[in-house]
Amino acid sequence: MSTKLKKCRNLSMFTRRCFKSASLTQWPRYHIGIVRPARCEEEKSLDDEEEELLNRQRFITNRREALHLYRDILRATRFFMWPDSRGVLWTDVLQENARKEFEEARFEKDPEIVTRLLIGGRDAVQSALEKLAEKQRQ
């Protein structure tokens, strides 16, 4: 359903509910706009619905960015093919650590913290790849 249609539908529902509670003697004044109707409870809930929609959109965007970052991390770990001191490939170690960090931040709701985590993760991947490229050149 398009946003314009939703807004019109919400507006018509709002006016019906507000005017249903007004008495018939007040209707003409509302209708011609002399007296502005009092703030209806439904108007407040519409603002809450819009805020919830914005939060949902931010969540979807952050989720998409987090998945993109996780895939980039997995792609970047393919370049680390040497074993560590225990004999485990760095690829496996890095993938396990990435998975663990993403699971720890999975249920984070604060958009600022999520954004900070995404930016920090993106910077870490870029710096690791730059250091790897620098070592390869030498």
C-alpha positions in Angstrom: 0.0 0.0 0.0 1.5 3.4 -0.9 2.4 5.9 1.8 -0.1 8.5 0.4 -2.9 6.0 0.6 -1.9 5.0 4.2 -1.8 8.6 5.2 -5.2 9.3 3.8 -6.6 6.1 5.4 -5.1 7.1 8.8 -6.4 10.6 8.4 -9.9 9.4 7.7 -9.8 7.0 10.6 -8.6 9.8 12.9 -11.3 12.2 11.8 -14.0 9.6 12.2 -12.9 8.7 15.7 -12.5 12.3 16.9 -15.7 13.5 15.4 -17.7 10.5 16.7 -17.0 11.6 20.2 -18.1 15.2 19.5 -21.7 16.1 20.0 -23.9 17.0 17.1 -24.1 20.6 18.2 -20.3 21.0 17.9 -20.1 19.4 14.4 -20.7 22.5 12.3 -18.0 24.5 14.1 -15.5 21.6 13.6 -16.6 21.3 10.0 -16.1 24.9 9.0 -12.9 25.2 11.0 -13.9 27.9 13.5 -13.0 25.7 16.4 -10.1 23.4 16.2 -10.9 19.9 17.7 -9.1 18.9 20.8 -6.1 16.6 20.4 -7.6 13.2 20.1 -6.0 10.1 21.6 -5.7 8.6 18.1 -3.5 11.4 16.9 -1.0 10.5 19.6 -1.0 6.9 18.6 -0.5 7.9 14.9 2.7 9.7 16.0 3.7 6.6 17.9 3.0 4.5 14.8 5.2 6.8 12.6 8.0 6.6 15.2 7.7 2.9 15.3 7.9 2.7 11.5 11.0 4.9 11.5 12.6 2.7 14.1 11.7 -0.4 12.1 13.3 1.1 9.0 16.4 2.0 10.9 16.5 -1.5 12.2 16.3 -3.0 8.7 19.0 -0.7 7.5 21.3 -1.6 10.4 20.5 -5.2 9.9 21.4 -5.0 6.2 24.7 -3.1 7.0 25.5 -5.7 9.7 25.0 -8.6 7.2 27.1 -6.8 4.6 29.9 -6.2 7.2 29.8 -9.9 8.3 30.1 -11.1 4.7 33.0 -8.7 4.1 34.7 -10.1 7.2 34.2 -13.6 6.0 35.6 -12.7 2.5 38.6 -10.9 4.1 39.5 -13.9 6.3 40.2 -16.0 3.2 43.5 -14.1 2.8 44.8 -15.3 6.3 45.8 -18.8 5.4 48.8 -19.4 7.8 48.5 -21.2 11.1 48.8 -19.5 14.5 51.0 -20.8 17.4 48.5 -23.6 18.2 48.5 -24.8 14.6 44.9 -23.4 13.9 44.5 -21.5 10.7 44.0 -17.7 11.2 41.0 -17.9 8.9 39.2 -20.1 11.3 40.2 -18.0 14.4 39.1 -14.8 12.7 35.8 -16.3 11.6 35.0 -17.6 15.1 35.8 -14.3 16.7 33.7 -12.4 14.2 30.8 -14.8 14.8 31.2 -14.4 18.6 31.2 -10.6 18.4 28.2 -10.5 16.1 26.2 -12.8 18.4 27.1 -10.7 21.5 25.7 -7.6 19.8 22.7 -9.4 18.2 20.0 -8.0 20.4 21.4 -4.4 20.8 18.5 -2.0 20.2 20.2 1.4 20.7 20.8 2.8 17.2 23.9 4.8 18.3 25.6 1.8 19.7 24.7 -0.3 16.6 26.1 2.4 14.4 29.3 2.7 16.5 29.8 -1.1 16.3 29.3 -1.1 12.5 31.7 1.7 11.9 34.3 0.1 14.2 33.9 -3.2 12.5 34.3 -1.6 9.0 37.4 0.3 10.1 38.9 -2.9 11.6 38.4 -4.9 8.3 39.9 -2.1 6.2 42.9 -1.7 8.5 43.5 -5.4 8.6 43.4 -5.7 4.8 45.7 -2.6 4.4 48.2 -4.2 6.8 48.0 -7.5 4.9 48.6 -5.7 1.6 51.5 -3.8 3.1 53.1 -7.1 4.3 52.5 -8.7 0.9 54.3 -5.8 -0.8 57.5 -6.3 1.3 
